[in-house]
Amino acid sequence: MNSLFCRIYQGAMKVGMYMLPWHTPEVIEDRADSDRLLEDIKRREVERLLVVMGPNMMKRGLPVPMLEKLRANGIECEVFDRLTSDPTDAQVEEGVRLYNEKNAQGIILFGGGSPMDCGKAIAARIARPDRTIAELQGVLKVRSRRKVPVMWAIPTTSGTGSEATMAAVITDHETHRKKSINDMAIIPHVCVLDAGLTAGLPPDITAYTGMDALCHAVEAYTNNAYNTALEKKMAKDAVKLIYENLEGAYENGSDMEKRQNMQRAAFYAGRAFTRGCVGYVHAIGHAVGGLYGVPHGKAMAILLPHVLKAFGSSAEAKLAELADHCGLSAEYGVDHDDRTGGCACPAYGAMKGKTTNNGKARLFIEWIENTKRSMDIPDRFDCIKEEDVETIAKWADAEANPLYPVPKIFDRKQLEDLVRSVM
């Protein structure tokens, strides 16, 4: 009955999504201090900007060339960097006050997920000055994109995809509860992809953020129900870019071509899942991260192959398509056409023979597992306590069902078993 209800709900959502005003940010692939960003700002007749960033960005010097370029050309830039890693409603209100005091006309979101979320929430409040953050949290509460200030999103990591999404997660400063504003109106207008901003990331952050982007793309693609051709293409292309570039960026952080490709992959994946949705990897990962403080990307990386295996035949066709798109099956082939035994490739073992969805799906999952090992990401969690398993499953169920159109619906008991499989 639970599965039937979920599928009916998702069917209604699929129809409703075609009636919603989806947006894709314009993309500038260039340095943040390039003429292209300046020209775009001037084209929109914006002269005063609020620049939202994390508290350490100015110390690191990352935004300095951009700010100097804009100010030298007559663009006033007011920096707002009094943020925590989980931005609060009080911080958003401080940003709103500063925006209004400076009579700003647009917002630059500079950094990772936290400044992106805070900046989008500030934009939502500017558009709806009669609503509190609590009143805007939920689905489609902002409504008017016309009243939302122009936002230029400039990511400094390659993973969250926040530069392309409709969500802004904000924490209540009194209760500490996180809730999201979800509205197409707050999808940024422009995204600047500058690989140079990610060059200084340490290898572990490169690995975790890259695996986060992979989870976004794989979950969006295997979900399928809400996707249009655009989301399907973006998800597939994101997976291929990650397949071709993540390990190289991890091993050599100064390889700007691979860094730029990872920036592109994170953007594609973000735009894909903002309509296609994520799934149980994120639902369980959010619960584990909330309870134990596990970094989000690390949780995603640990969970992804286990969840894909748990889906079994329900996800095989889609995973096989991703294997084909990456060139995995064409390069290695599959040495069996049944559902017994494993599969491998020369890097993972000998493979040849008939290609099947089952074999290709296994190959794709093994690629994920081997990529994790090459980047020193563990296979399981060492923090989950048995007494918390029921809570984790409960929270994951509440997040995922009935909204996420996953290949196979899991009930509470199945989610508990899945959590135990990664302990």
C-alpha positions in Angstrom: 0.0 0.0 0.0 2.9 2.4 0.8 4.5 1.8 -2.6 1.2 2.3 -4.3 0.6 5.6 -2.5 4.1 6.8 -3.3 3.7 6.0 -7.0 0.3 7.8 -7.2 1.8 10.8 -5.5 4.7 10.9 -7.8 2.4 10.5 -10.8 0.6 13.6 -9.7 3.9 15.5 -9.1 5.1 14.5 -12.6 2.0 16.1 -14.2 2.3 19.2 -12.0 6.0 19.8 -12.8 5.2 20.4 -16.4 3.1 23.4 -15.2 5.9 25.0 -13.2 8.3 27.7 -14.5 11.7 26.0 -14.5 14.8 27.9 -15.2 18.4 27.1 -16.1 21.1 29.7 -15.2 23.1 31.3 -17.9 26.7 30.0 -17.7 29.9 32.0 -17.9 32.9 29.7 -18.1 35.7 32.1 -17.3 37.6 33.7 -14.5 35.5 35.5 -11.9 37.5 38.7 -12.5 37.0 38.4 -16.3 35.4 41.1 -18.4 32.5 38.7 -19.1 31.1 38.9 -15.5 31.5 42.7 -15.5 29.8 43.0 -18.9 26.9 40.9 -17.7 26.4 43.0 -14.6 26.5 46.2 -16.6 24.2 44.8 -19.2 21.6 44.3 -16.5 22.2 47.9 -15.4 23.2 46.8 -11.9 25.5 49.3 -10.0 25.3 48.1 -6.4 25.8 44.5 -5.3 25.7 42.5 -2.1 28.4 39.9 -2.1 27.6 36.9 0.1 30.5 34.7 1.1 31.9 32.6 3.9 33.9 34.2 6.8 37.3 33.0 5.6 37.1 33.9 1.9 38.6 37.3 2.2 41.5 35.9 4.3 42.1 33.3 1.5 42.0 36.1 -1.1 39.8 34.2 -3.5 37.3 37.0 -4.2 39.8 39.9 -4.1 40.6 40.1 -7.9 36.9 40.0 -8.7 36.0 42.7 -6.2 38.9 44.9 -7.4 37.8 44.5 -11.0 34.2 45.4 -10.3 34.9 48.3 -8.0 37.5 49.7 -10.5 34.7 49.8 -13.1 32.1 51.6 -10.9 30.3 48.7 -9.4 29.8 49.1 -5.6 30.3 45.8 -3.7 29.2 45.3 -0.1 30.6 42.1 1.4 28.5 40.1 3.8 30.5 37.3 5.3 29.1 36.9 8.8 27.9 33.3 8.2 28.2 30.0 9.9 28.6 26.7 8.1 24.8 26.3 8.5 23.3 29.7 7.8 20.5 30.8 10.1 17.4 32.8 9.7 19.0 35.6 11.9 22.0 35.7 9.5 19.6 36.0 6.5 17.8 38.9 8.1 21.1 40.6 8.7 21.9 40.2 5.1 18.5 41.6 4.1 19.1 44.6 6.3 22.5 45.2 4.7 21.0 44.8 1.2 18.4 47.4 1.9 20.7 49.8 3.7 23.1 49.8 0.7 20.2 50.0 -1.8 21.7 47.0 -3.6 20.3 45.8 -6.9 21.7 42.3 -7.1 23.5 39.6 -5.2 26.7 37.6 -5.9 26.8 34.2 -4.2 30.5 33.4 -3.7 31.6 30.1 -2.2 30.2 26.7 -1.3 26.7 25.6 -0.3 26.4 27.8 2.8 26.8 31.2 1.1 24.7 30.0 -1.8 21.9 29.0 0.5 22.1 32.2 2.5 22.2 34.4 -0.6 19.2 32.7 -2.2 17.3 33.1 1.1 18.2 36.8 1.2 16.8 37.1 -2.4 13.6 35.3 -1.4 13.1 37.7 1.5 13.7 40.7 -0.8 11.1 39.4 -3.1 8.6 38.7 -0.3 9.3 41.4 2.4 6.0 40.6 4.1 7.1 37.0 4.9 9.5 35.6 7.4 12.0 32.9 6.6 9.8 30.4 8.4 6.9 31.4 6.2 8.9 31.0 3.1 10.2 27.6 4.0 8.4 24.8 2.2 7.4 24.5 -1.5 6.6 27.4 -3.9 6.3 30.2 -1.2 8.4 32.8 -3.0 6.3 32.7 -6.2 7.4 35.8 -8.2 10.8 35.5 -9.9 10.3 39.0 -11.3 10.7 40.4 -7.8 13.8 38.3 -7.0 17.1 40.3 -7.3 19.5 39.1 -10.0 21.8 36.5 -8.6 25.3 35.6 -9.9 26.4 32.3 -8.4 30.2 31.6 -8.3 31.0 28.2 -6.7 34.4 27.6 -5.1 33.9 23.8 -4.9 32.7 21.2 -7.4 29.9 19.3 -5.7 26.9 20.9 -4.1 25.3 22.1 -7.4 23.7 24.9 -5.4 24.5 27.3 -8.2 21.8 25.6 -10.2 19.2 24.5 -7.7 15.9 25.8 -6.3 16.7 25.1 -2.7 18.0 27.1 0.2 18.5 25.3 3.5 18.3 27.6 6.5 18.5 26.8 10.2 16.2 28.3 12.8 18.6 30.1 15.3 16.4 29.2 18.3 15.4 25.6 17.6 18.4 24.6 15.4 16.0 22.9 13.0 16.9 22.9 9.3 14.3 23.5 6.7 14.4 24.4 3.0 13.0 27.1 0.9 12.1 25.4 -2.4 11.1 27.5 -5.3 12.1 27.9 -8.9 12.1 31.7 -8.4 15.4 31.4 -6.4 17.4 29.5 -9.0 20.3 31.8 -9.7 20.2 33.8 -12.9 23.9 33.4 -13.9 26.5 30.9 -12.9 30.2 31.6 -13.3 32.4 28.5 -13.5 36.0 29.4 -12.6 38.2 26.3 -12.1 40.9 28.5 -10.6 38.8 29.0 -7.5 38.9 25.3 -6.8 42.7 24.9 -7.4 43.6 25.1 -3.7 41.1 22.5 -2.4 42.8 19.7 -0.6 42.4 16.2 -2.1 39.9 15.0 0.5 37.5 17.9 -0.2 38.0 17.3 -4.0 37.0 13.7 -3.5 34.0 14.3 -1.2 32.5 17.1 -3.3 33.1 15.2 -6.5 31.3 12.1 -5.1 28.5 14.4 -4.0 28.1 15.6 -7.6 28.1 12.0 -8.7 25.4 11.1 -6.3 23.3 14.0 -7.6 23.7 12.9 -11.1 23.2 9.2 -10.6 20.1 9.6 -8.3 18.5 12.1 -10.6 19.1 9.8 -13.6 17.9 6.6 -12.0 14.8 8.3 -10.5 13.7 9.3 -14.0 10.0 10.0 -13.4 10.2 13.8 -13.1 12.9 14.3 -15.7 12.6 15.9 -19.1 15.1 15.3 -21.9 17.2 18.2 -20.4 17.6 16.6 -17.0 18.4 13.2 -18.5 21.1 14.7 -20.7 22.6 16.8 -17.9 22.7 13.9 -15.5 24.3 11.6 -18.1 26.9 14.2 -19.1 27.7 14.9 -15.5 28.4 11.3 -14.8 30.7 11.0 -17.8 32.6 14.2 -16.9 33.1 12.8 -13.3 34.2 9.4 -14.7 36.8 11.1 -16.9 38.0 13.8 -14.5 37.5 13.2 -10.8 40.4 10.9 -10.1 42.7 13.2 -12.1 41.6 16.3 -10.2 42.1 14.4 -6.9 45.7 13.3 -7.9 46.7 16.6 -9.4 44.8 19.6 -8.1 46.6 21.9 -10.5 45.2 20.3 -13.6 42.9 23.1 -14.6 41.2 21.2 -17.4 40.0 18.5 -15.1 39.0 21.1 -12.5 37.0 23.0 -15.0 35.3 19.8 -16.2 34.4 19.0 -12.6 32.9 22.5 -12.2 30.8 21.8 -15.3 29.8 18.3 -13.9 28.6 19.8 -10.6 26.5 22.4 -12.4 24.9 19.8 -14.7 24.2 17.5 -11.8 22.8 20.3 -9.7 20.4 21.3 -12.4 19.4 17.7 -13.0 18.5 16.9 -9.5 16.7 20.1 -8.8 13.9 18.7 -10.9 14.7 15.0 -11.0 15.2 14.8 -7.2 17.7 12.8 -5.2 16.9 9.5 -3.4 17.7 7.2 -0.5 21.5 8.0 -0.7 20.7 11.6 0.3 17.8 10.7 2.7 20.0 8.3 4.7 23.1 10.5 4.4 21.3 13.5 5.8 20.2 11.5 8.8 23.7 10.1 9.4 25.3 13.5 8.9 22.8 15.1 11.3 23.4 12.5 14.0 27.1 12.1 13.8 28.5 15.1 11.9 29.8 13.0 9.0 30.8 15.3 6.1 28.0 15.3 3.5 30.1 14.2 0.5 31.8 11.4 2.5 28.3 10.1 3.5 27.2 10.2 -0.1 30.3 8.3 -1.3 29.9 5.6 1.3 26.2 5.1 0.7 26.0 5.3 -3.1 27.1 1.8 -4.2 25.2 0.1 -1.4 22.0 1.8 -2.3 22.4 1.0 -6.0 23.0 -2.7 -5.1 19.9 -2.7 -2.9 17.8 -1.5 -5.8 18.8 -4.7 -7.7 17.1 -5.1 -11.1 14.9 -2.0 -10.6 17.9 0.2 -11.4 19.8 -2.0 -13.8 18.6 -0.5 -17.1 19.5 3.0 -16.1 22.9 2.1 -14.6 23.6 0.2 -17.8 22.9 3.3 -19.8 25.3 5.3 -17.6 28.0 2.6 -18.1 27.5 2.8 -21.9 27.6 6.6 -21.8 30.9 6.5 -19.9 32.3 3.9 -22.4 32.7 1.4 -19.6 30.9 -1.5 -21.4 32.3 -0.8 -24.8 35.9 -0.8 -23.5 35.6 -3.8 -21.2 32.6 -5.9 -22.2 30.8 -8.2 -19.7 31.8 -11.8 -19.1 28.4 -13.1 -18.0 24.7 -12.7 -18.9 23.1 -14.0 -15.7 22.6 -12.7 -12.2 25.2 -14.8 -10.4 28.7 -13.8 -9.6 30.4 -10.4 -10.0 31.8 -8.5 -12.9 35.0 -6.7 -13.4 37.2 -5.0 -16.0 41.0 -5.2 -16.6 41.5 -2.7 -13.7 39.1 -4.7 -11.6 39.6 -8.2 -13.2 39.2 -9.9 -16.6 36.0 -9.2 -18.6 34.8 -10.2 -22.1 31.7 -11.6 -23.7 28.1 -10.8 -24.0 27.0 -7.4 -22.6 23.8 -7.3 -20.5 22.1 -4.7 -18.4 22.9 -6.7 -15.3 26.6 -6.9 -16.2 26.9 -3.3 -17.2 25.2 -2.2 -13.9 27.6 -4.3 -11.9 30.5 -2.8 -13.8 29.2 0.7 -13.1 28.9 0.0 -9.4 32.4 -1.5 -9.3 33.8 1.6 -11.0 32.3 3.6 -8.1 33.7 1.3 -5.5 37.2 1.4 -7.1 37.1 5.2 -7.4 36.3 5.4 -3.7 39.2 3.2 -2.8 41.6 5.2 -5.0 40.6 8.3 -3.1 40.8 6.7 0.4 37.1 6.8 1.0 35.9 4.1 3.4 33.3 1.5 2.3 31.3 1.7 5.5 30.6 4.0 8.5 32.3 3.5 11.8 30.0 5.7 13.8 26.5 4.3 13.4 25.1 2.8 16.6 22.5 0.1 16.6 20.2 2.1 18.9 20.1 4.8 16.2 19.3 2.6 13.3 15.5 3.0 13.8 15.8 6.8 14.0 17.9 7.0 10.9 15.4 4.9 8.9 12.5 6.9 10.3 14.1 10.2 9.2 15.1 8.8 5.8 11.6 7.5 5.2 10.1 10.9 6.2 12.4 12.7 3.7 12.2 10.4 0.8 8.7 9.0 0.7 6.5 9.8 -1.1 8.4 12.6 -2.9 11.5 11.0 -4.3 10.7 8.8 -7.4 13.3 6.2 -6.6 13.6 3.0 -8.7 12.3 0.9 -5.9 10.3 2.0 -2.8 11.7 0.9 0.5 9.6 0.6 3.6 10.9 1.4 7.1 12.2 -2.2 7.7 14.0 -2.2 4.4 15.6 1.1 5.2 16.8 -0.3 8.6 18.3 -3.2 6.8 20.0 -0.9 4.4 21.5 1.2 7.2 22.8 -2.0 8.9 24.5 -3.0 5.7 26.7 0.1 5.8 27.7 -0.3 9.5 
